[in-house]
Amino acid sequence: MATLDYDKIINGIRKALYGYEVREYLAQSMEWTKAFVTQSVEQIKDYLRQAEAARDAAKASADKSATSATESANSAAE
């Protein structure tokens, strides 16, 4: 998958043949898009870290419960 170089795109738009206002509007739009995408990706990464931590905590709890159940069964058998 090819990655977009937003800075290169923004600079290219600013040097385009259109009038200054159009170039600046397009460049600012790209800057906003870049910031939005970057922020969204960071937020998704944070959600993923939270989900992984919850998964790990649930697994640890399940393992602890299984150990406790085994110990209880062994005690009952004695």
Steps between C-alpha positions, in 0.01 A plus 500: 500500500646833402506767766410858425758770569260770611774762538611444141139525380440819700817662365409393145156657530653827621720510187211420264404727212175614663462826690649541846165479681411169335842352573487615860146366546600161360819491707312586820243234419777243461661614826167454679457158338852397600442611862162324512637173361803511729281563804258225397780247455643585843154463654452161333841388628399609851171307474695195383736525799200526733333198338821297527536594869138398565558172317812429703321584826208273407737215417687545828169499688383188317830324571476595867140374515600172335784454748268576789241254369765229466622565852143488631436172319820352640406613852153349465649173380723478807 
